[in-house]
Amino acid sequence: MIFGDDVDVALQSAVALVNSASSPDTLETVADLDTFWTRFGYTGRHDRDRTELEQVREIRPTLRALLLADRDDCVGLVNDVLRRHRALPQLERHGDTDWHLHAIDADAPLADRIMVETAMSLVDVIRADELSRLTICDDDDCDAIVLDLSRNRSRRYCSTACTNRNAVAAYRRRQAGTDRNGPAQVR
């Protein structure tokens, strides 16, 4: 584990939210937002209406900029989010989750809570100098964000689809380097 569980989940949810804007958009309905809410274990206020959906959709470009900023720019963006939302970190425990930080009231709009939770998570990432774990997918036709939480920093693609597409392309390139009867035999 590189970061605490709460940081990992906040980063994963922010990346998933940003990547939901890719074609096809996977956050178009209130039901899509409910699925996102459940998948990442959000608590607190959840209006389950079109207004909330639009507010969450609207923060995706800002989150993208935040997640992909270089270290110095990220510090400024994080501080701006925390200041704008008047973040006040406090320890909370709920459900099966042990003590962790919340920095915004549970009754605040979901979009605001996502922004603050992401900013709070990035505080740990910045302090550990681990922003390189947030990159753009290596697939030439994809601009989704990759969150690499692996020990060996080996994650290069945003999804199984991009991973498989590139593995097949690499296999085909290797096969194209051989003749029809297989590789040349060395005598």
Secondary structure, DSSP 8 states (H G I E B T S, - for coil): --S-HHHHHHHHHHHHHHHTTSSS-S--SHHHHHHHHHHTT--S----SHHHHHHHHHTHHHHHHHHHS-HHHHHHHHHHHHHHTT---EEEEETTEEEEEE-S-TTS-HHHHHHHHHHHHHHHHHHTT-GGGEEE-SSTT---EEE---TT-----SSHHHHHHHHHHHHHHHHHTSBTTBS----
